[in-house]
Amino acid sequence: MKKNVLLAPGPTPVPPSALLDMALPIIHHREPEFKPIFDECRAGLKYLFQTEREVIILASSGTGAMEAAVTNFLRTGDKALFVNGGKFGERWGKIMKAYGVKPVEITVDWGKAVDPKAIEAALDADPEIRAVYFQASETSTAVRHPVKEIAAITGKRPDVICIADAITATGVFDLPMDEWGVDIVVTGSQKALMLPPGLGFIAWSAKAEGFMASANIPKFYFNLASEAKKQLEGQTAWTPAVSLIVGLKNVLAMIREEGLSNVHKRSARFAKATREAVKAMGLTLYAPESPSDACTAVNIPEGVDGGKVKKILRESYAVTVAGGQDQAKGKIVRIAHLGYVGTFDVITAISALEMALVDAGHKMQMGAGVAKAMEILREGA
Ligand SMILES: *Cc1c(COP(=O)(O)O)cnc(C)c1O
């Protein structure tokens, strides 16, 4: 028997009460019992997104909502800017190409955040650009990008909207959509929302609604106008992921009960404890300047194989973290702090990492990281 601990930045652990709710007999989505559940989700999502606008629920993974954020707001042949500083940034460009949007790319070194000035300069240089797509939190590099600053830049331009992939930002750190003027926010169920994969979410501003009117990219399933029409009435255009929506009601109530700012504080504290613990172990961070509180990317010391560390964590200690992708493959491990995580998940992650590094041949004194984490995690400390 192994007691598994899931500490990857998605999918994340699901709270037992949500699991139990999702195990209830299925209800019919066109019968009266569904609407109150759906309406409660609608209200909870507005609270979570910090918006007065409607948040649309899609039956898809997060990428479906990303795709909808392209196809529903642009015209074939439009130019759109995207920030490519990791695997998810890269995905914006791929979606654009698939739908005949002309991508204009800003590349950012992995582990770094985009400089808002680069976005401003790119928009100044090409007035045909109609949208700026970026990640609020680039999960592959554990970087937080400057959402507020980017929204301020597009906010000054009536013909440009900004789109934040907030899949590991929503429910992790503050992102007041309406207040900051973020035109489109996208998220998914299997990250800070503590649900199994399968739901995508998207909300858009009145300004983006104007873009929607002229959008002509072919689409059928992810037609947000027809979806919004139905969802404002407490229904969905197609069969919804009924059980996931039942689970959604549960987790949204949990978030409300804790309070969104307390949820943010919890992730921030766990992220800080992890970062400081890693430094106390004599290791370095992959994204030291602008780290996301969603997950921490730890540089594996020279001469140690990161893939092996990840494997030891899993096979010897039953702890699942994420490794690095592409250029970061074998060089980092990523430890998550989002969603249904508690104080001792941090301790577990740090102690398991210390043990796995020693097992992988790294010479270090075990315990320094855990001691540091405990210091930061003590209530009131
Ligand atoms: C997880 C994630 C996605 C979505 O991926 P799916 O596998 O489609 O759910 C997109 N962007 C970011 C930043 C993510 O972390």
PDBQT file of the ligand as one rigid body, heavy atoms in Angstrom, charges set to zero:
ROOT
HETATM    1  C1  LIG A 401      -3.120  23.557 -17.059  1.00  0.00    +0.000 C 
HETATM    2  C2  LIG A 401      -2.980  24.791 -17.864  1.00  0.00    +0.000 A 
HETATM    3  C3  LIG A 401      -3.658  24.989 -19.079  1.00  0.00    +0.000 A 
HETATM    4  C4  LIG A 401      -4.713  24.074 -19.611  1.00  0.00    +0.000 C 
HETATM    5  O1  LIG A 401      -4.378  22.873 -19.909  1.00  0.00    +0.000 OA
HETATM    6  P1  LIG A 401      -5.485  21.735 -20.113  1.00  0.00    +0.000 P 
HETATM    7  O2  LIG A 401      -4.648  20.536 -20.085  1.00  0.00    +0.000 OA
HETATM    8  O3  LIG A 401      -6.148  21.982 -21.392  1.00  0.00    +0.000 OA
HETATM    9  O4  LIG A 401      -6.451  21.874 -18.969  1.00  0.00    +0.000 OA
HETATM   10  C5  LIG A 401      -3.484  26.153 -19.758  1.00  0.00    +0.000 A 
HETATM   11  N1  LIG A 401      -2.706  27.135 -19.275  1.00  0.00    +0.000 NA
HETATM   12  C6  LIG A 401      -2.063  27.026 -18.108  1.00  0.00    +0.000 A 
HETATM   13  C7  LIG A 401      -1.239  28.165 -17.626  1.00  0.00    +0.000 C 
HETATM   14  C8  LIG A 401      -2.171  25.853 -17.360  1.00  0.00    +0.000 A 
HETATM   15  O5  LIG A 401      -1.528  25.734 -16.193  1.00  0.00    +0.000 OA
ENDROOT
TORSDOF 0
